[in-house]
Amino acid sequence: MADIAPLFESNRAWAISKLNADPGFFDRLTHQQTPSYLWIGCADSRVPANEIVGLDPGELFVHRNVANLVHPADMNCLAVLQYAIEYLKVKHVIVTGHYGCGGVRAAMQPQQLGLIDHWLRPIRDVYAKHEIELKDVVDEYKRLNLLCEMNVREQVANLAKTTIVQNAWHRGQDLSLHGWVYGISNGLIRDLGVTISGVEPVDRIFRTEPAQSAP
């Protein structure tokens, strides 16, 4: 218990500081959350979503996993995505990777790590897809960071392929997907310029018809 006691002390100090700055802060939080953003990021402890974009609790809906992946069969991620889009009505879904990602680095290595190897398989697929370009990058760290960017772009594309996102666009919902990379070494975010705001950029084979209402 002694190892975690400081967390309770820090929590109390944080709560008091929030109340001193804004007496109605927690009362507002208990009534409703109305975030405009869903952040899909890496579970890395060095990438605290709210903090690095300067948003308070209630302003950013967050889903995190190893290497910020959007698996088409990941029910956890899809449930978060559906809730954020259909119930919270977020306007932006942001996939945020980070340079030097350990998950991406692990996917580049031949060593077995266990269950995580299966989770990281999509990153190996991205590597295989861009192998010629990646092999041209001699510096290992630069190659890793290039793959981090490629992975983010792939996950944004995966989001656009989901029926959850496409149904929102079919309904005329204001929704944009974005791909960012965070630099742990300088604290800055880079926009990769892969924003998607409608179904048109999605490959035709992945486009779906609007969902039909039950009779």
C-alpha positions as CSV (number, residue, x, y, z in Angstrom):
1,M,0.0,0.0,0.0
2,A,2.9,2.3,0.7
3,D,3.9,2.3,-3.0
4,I,0.5,3.7,-4.1
5,A,-0.2,6.0,-1.2
6,P,1.4,9.0,-2.9
7,L,-1.2,8.6,-5.7
8,F,-4.0,9.3,-3.2
9,E,-2.2,12.3,-1.9
10,S,-1.7,13.7,-5.4
11,N,-5.3,13.1,-6.2
12,R,-6.5,15.1,-3.2
13,A,-4.1,17.9,-4.0
14,W,-5.3,17.9,-7.6
15,A,-9.0,17.9,-6.6
16,I,-8.5,20.8,-4.2
17,S,-6.6,22.8,-6.9
18,K,-9.4,22.3,-9.4
19,L,-12.0,23.4,-6.9
20,N,-10.0,26.5,-5.9
21,A,-9.6,27.5,-9.6
22,D,-13.2,26.6,-10.5
23,P,-15.7,25.8,-7.7
24,G,-18.3,24.4,-10.1
25,F,-15.9,22.1,-12.1
26,F,-16.9,18.7,-10.6
27,D,-20.5,19.6,-10.4
28,R,-20.5,20.2,-14.2
29,L,-18.7,16.9,-14.8
30,T,-21.3,14.9,-13.0
31,H,-24.1,16.0,-15.2
32,Q,-22.8,15.4,-18.8
33,Q,-19.7,14.9,-20.9
34,T,-19.8,16.7,-24.2
35,P,-16.4,16.2,-25.9
36,S,-15.8,17.2,-29.5
37,Y,-12.9,14.8,-29.9
38,L,-12.2,11.1,-29.7
39,W,-8.5,10.4,-29.2
40,I,-7.2,7.0,-30.2
41,G,-3.7,6.8,-28.9
42,C,-0.9,4.6,-27.7
43,A,-0.9,3.2,-24.1
44,D,2.6,4.6,-23.6
45,S,2.8,6.3,-20.2
46,R,4.7,9.2,-21.8
47,V,1.8,10.3,-23.9
48,P,-1.0,11.7,-21.6
49,A,-3.7,12.6,-24.0
50,N,-5.5,15.4,-22.2
51,E,-2.4,17.0,-20.9
52,I,-0.5,17.4,-24.2
53,V,-3.4,19.1,-25.9
54,G,-4.3,21.2,-22.9
55,L,-7.8,19.9,-22.4
56,D,-9.7,19.3,-19.1
57,P,-11.5,16.1,-18.1
58,G,-14.8,16.0,-20.1
59,E,-13.3,17.6,-23.2
60,L,-11.6,14.6,-24.7
61,F,-12.9,11.0,-25.1
62,V,-10.0,8.6,-25.0
63,H,-9.2,5.1,-26.2
64,R,-5.7,3.8,-25.9
65,N,-3.9,0.6,-26.8
66,V,-0.4,-0.6,-27.7
67,A,0.7,1.2,-30.8
68,N,-2.6,3.0,-31.4
69,L,-4.2,0.4,-33.6
70,V,-7.7,0.2,-35.1
71,H,-8.3,-3.5,-35.5
72,P,-11.4,-4.3,-37.5
73,A,-12.3,-7.1,-35.0
74,D,-11.4,-5.2,-31.8
75,M,-14.8,-4.9,-30.1
76,N,-13.4,-2.6,-27.4
77,C,-12.2,0.0,-29.9
78,L,-15.3,-0.3,-32.1
79,A,-17.6,0.1,-29.0
80,V,-15.7,3.2,-28.0
81,L,-15.9,4.5,-31.6
82,Q,-19.6,3.9,-31.8
83,Y,-20.4,5.5,-28.5
84,A,-18.3,8.5,-29.3
85,I,-19.8,9.1,-32.7
86,E,-23.5,8.0,-32.2
87,Y,-24.1,9.2,-28.6
88,L,-21.5,11.8,-27.8
89,K,-21.6,13.2,-31.3
90,V,-17.9,13.9,-31.5
91,K,-16.8,15.9,-34.5
92,H,-13.2,14.7,-34.7
93,V,-11.6,11.2,-34.3
94,I,-7.8,11.6,-34.0
95,V,-5.4,8.7,-34.2
96,T,-2.2,9.8,-32.4
97,G,0.9,7.8,-32.6
98,H,4.3,8.8,-31.2
99,Y,7.9,8.7,-32.4
100,G,10.0,6.0,-30.9
101,C,7.0,3.8,-30.3
102,G,8.0,0.5,-28.5
103,G,5.1,-1.4,-30.1
104,V,6.2,-0.3,-33.6
105,R,9.8,-1.2,-32.8
106,A,8.7,-4.6,-31.5
107,A,6.9,-5.2,-34.8
108,M,10.1,-4.6,-36.7
109,Q,12.0,-7.3,-34.8
110,P,12.1,-11.1,-35.4
111,Q,12.1,-12.0,-31.7
112,Q,9.0,-13.5,-30.3
113,L,7.4,-11.6,-27.4
114,G,4.2,-13.6,-26.8
115,L,0.6,-12.5,-27.2
116,I,1.7,-9.0,-28.2
117,D,3.1,-10.5,-31.5
118,H,-0.5,-11.2,-32.6
119,W,-1.7,-7.8,-31.6
120,L,1.2,-6.1,-33.6
121,R,0.6,-8.2,-36.7
122,P,-1.0,-5.3,-38.6
123,I,2.1,-3.2,-38.2
124,R,4.1,-6.0,-39.8
125,D,1.6,-5.8,-42.7
126,V,2.3,-2.1,-43.0
127,Y,6.0,-2.8,-43.0
128,A,5.6,-5.4,-45.8
129,K,3.5,-3.0,-47.8
130,H,6.1,-0.3,-47.7
131,E,9.2,-2.5,-47.4
132,I,11.1,-1.0,-50.3
133,E,10.7,2.6,-49.0
134,L,11.6,1.6,-45.5
135,K,14.7,-0.3,-46.4
136,D,16.0,2.8,-48.2
137,V,16.2,4.6,-44.8
138,V,19.6,3.5,-43.4
139,D,19.3,5.1,-40.0
140,E,17.4,2.7,-37.8
141,Y,15.7,5.4,-35.6
142,K,14.5,7.3,-38.7
143,R,13.2,4.1,-40.2
144,L,11.3,3.4,-36.9
145,N,9.8,6.9,-36.9
146,L,8.8,6.6,-40.6
147,L,7.0,3.4,-39.8
148,C,5.3,5.1,-36.8
149,E,3.9,7.6,-39.3
150,M,2.9,4.9,-41.8
151,N,1.1,3.1,-39.0
152,V,-1.0,6.2,-38.1
153,R,-2.0,6.7,-41.7
154,E,-3.1,3.1,-42.0
155,Q,-5.2,3.3,-38.8
156,V,-6.9,6.4,-40.1
157,A,-7.7,4.5,-43.3
158,N,-9.0,1.6,-41.1
159,L,-11.4,4.0,-39.3
160,A,-12.8,5.2,-42.6
161,K,-13.6,1.7,-43.6
162,T,-15.8,1.0,-40.6
163,T,-19.6,1.1,-41.0
164,I,-19.7,3.2,-37.8
165,V,-17.9,6.1,-39.5
166,Q,-19.5,5.6,-42.9
167,N,-23.0,5.5,-41.4
168,A,-22.2,8.9,-39.7
169,W,-21.3,10.4,-43.0
170,H,-24.4,8.9,-44.7
171,R,-26.5,10.6,-42.0
172,G,-24.8,13.9,-42.8
173,Q,-23.0,14.0,-39.5
174,D,-20.1,16.4,-39.2
175,L,-17.2,14.1,-38.6
176,S,-13.5,14.2,-39.6
177,L,-10.7,11.7,-39.1
178,H,-7.2,12.8,-38.4
179,G,-3.7,11.4,-38.1
180,W,-1.2,12.9,-35.8
181,V,2.2,12.0,-34.4
182,Y,3.5,13.2,-31.0
183,G,7.2,13.9,-30.4
184,I,8.2,12.8,-26.9
185,S,11.5,14.6,-27.3
186,N,10.0,18.0,-27.8
187,G,6.3,17.7,-26.7
188,L,5.0,18.8,-30.1
189,I,2.3,17.2,-32.2
190,R,2.7,16.9,-36.0
191,D,-0.4,16.7,-38.3
192,L,0.3,14.1,-41.0
193,G,-2.2,15.7,-43.3
194,V,-4.4,12.6,-43.8
195,T,-7.7,14.2,-42.7
196,I,-10.8,12.4,-44.1
197,S,-14.2,14.0,-43.8
198,G,-16.4,11.9,-46.1
199,V,-16.6,8.6,-47.9
200,E,-15.2,9.7,-51.2
201,P,-11.5,9.1,-50.5
202,V,-12.3,5.5,-49.3
203,D,-11.4,2.7,-51.8
204,R,-14.6,1.7,-53.5
205,I,-14.4,-1.9,-52.3
206,F,-14.6,-0.7,-48.7
207,R,-17.6,1.7,-49.2
208,T,-20.9,0.5,-47.8
209,E,-24.5,1.5,-48.6
210,P,-26.4,3.5,-46.0
211,A,-27.9,1.3,-43.3
212,Q,-31.6,0.4,-43.9
213,S,-34.1,1.0,-41.2
214,A,-36.0,-2.0,-40.0
215,P,-39.6,-2.2,-41.4
